[in-house]
Amino acid sequence: MFRKVNKGHNEEDGHGGLMITPLLDLLVALIPILIIGVVMTRINVVDVAVSKPVSVLKKVTPSNFDLLLKVKGTEVELVLNGKTRSKFVKSNADFATSLHNEFVSIKKAFPQEFEFKIEPESEVALDNIMEIIDSAREIRKGDPEMTRKDEATGKEVRVKYLFPKVVLRGVYS
Amino acid sequence: MSLVKKSFGGRRRKLTSRADLNLTPMIDTLIVLLVFLVKSYSVEPSYLTPTQSIELSRTSSTEVAPDKPALIIGKDGILLNGNVLLPFVNGVPKRDFSKEAFIPELKDKLESMKNSDKNFSGTLILQADKSVPFHVIRPVLRTAGVSGYFDIKFAGMGAE
C-alpha cells in the first residue's frame, strides 16, 4: 500500500493519507476472477467393481471374509460369511446411522478387510445403492478408534476407511 | 461542495466540506468476500458438469472425476458424450433392454470410442439420476463390460 506524499491534501482528509485506490482496484479485479473459478458443487466419483460371471473366473481364492449386502426393496440384509447378521429397513429414520454402526463393528472384527459386495434387486434405485456405499466408506466423527497392522511396514496404523472397495453383484445374472 | 449555513445572528457564512465516501464498510465486505472466494476456489480441473435433466445422489467420496468418457442415464434417455443413444419416454426406456445380454447401440459406440482412444484405460463414468432403478443400470454395466470398460465410476454430488 502506498502512503501518499503530502501534496496539498491534509492528513486528516480521507483515509489517513493512505491511497486505497490500488487496493480497491485489486479487490475489484480479483473478485470476478474468483467468482468464475469458484466451485459450488463438485461431482465426485465412487469406484465400483462389477463382479464377473462365474464362467469367466478362472481361479477363486477362498477367503475367510465375505461381506454381502442384499438390497430388496426397502430392506437391507447384511450377510457375513454366508450367515445373515442383521437386517435394516430403509424407512427407519436411523437407517444410515445403524447401518454405518454395523459396518464399524464388523471392521473392528476384521480390520484388514476393505471389500464388501452389494447385490441390489431390480427395482432398487441408485440412490439407495449410493447411500449404502456411503455408509460403508469411512470412519466418521464419534466412531471408536481402530488400528490395523500395515502389511508393508508391520506397524499398527489408524484405520480411516471401513469398506471402500465395492463389488456390484448380479450384473451378469 | 459548498454549503451555506445560516447562523443565529442572521449572518450567512460559507462552509467548505468535502463529501468523502466512507469506504470502510465496502472494503470490509470485499475482504470478507475475497476470503470466502479464495477458500472455495479450486485449482483442480473438473471434467464433469451437472446435467439439468438428472439429479445425482449425494456422496461423501472426495475422488474427483477423471477426464474419461461419461455415460449419462437420465429421464430423457441414455446419453454418451452428450448424444442421445437410447431415448426414454416418461423416464422409461422406449425399448425394454433389461433382458438383453448387452445393448447393441451402446456397445458399438463404446467400442468405437475404445478403438479411437490411444490412452484407453477401461474407465467409464456413470452419471445416472438417483431414481434410476438397478434394472436399467444393469444392462448398461453389462454392455460396458462386454466393450472392455471394467473400471466403472459412479458419479455423485460431493459434500462441498
Interface residues (C-beta under 8 A of the other chain):
Chain A: D13 G14 H15 I20 L23 L24 L27 V28 L30 I31 L34 I35 G37 V38 V39 M40 T41 R42 I43 N44 V45 V46 D47 V48 A49 V50 K52 P120 E121 S122 E123 V124 A125 L126 D127 I129 M130 E131 I133 D134 R137 E138 L168 G170 V171 Y172
Chain B: R18 D20 L23 I27 L30 I31 L33 L34 L37 V38 S40 Y41 S42 S46 L48 T49 P50 L56 S57 R58 T59 S60 S61 T62 E63 V64 A65 P66 S98 I125 Q127 A128 D129 K130 S131 V132 P133 F134 H135 I137 R138 L141 R142 G145 F150 D151 I152 K153 F154 A155 G156 M157 G158 E160
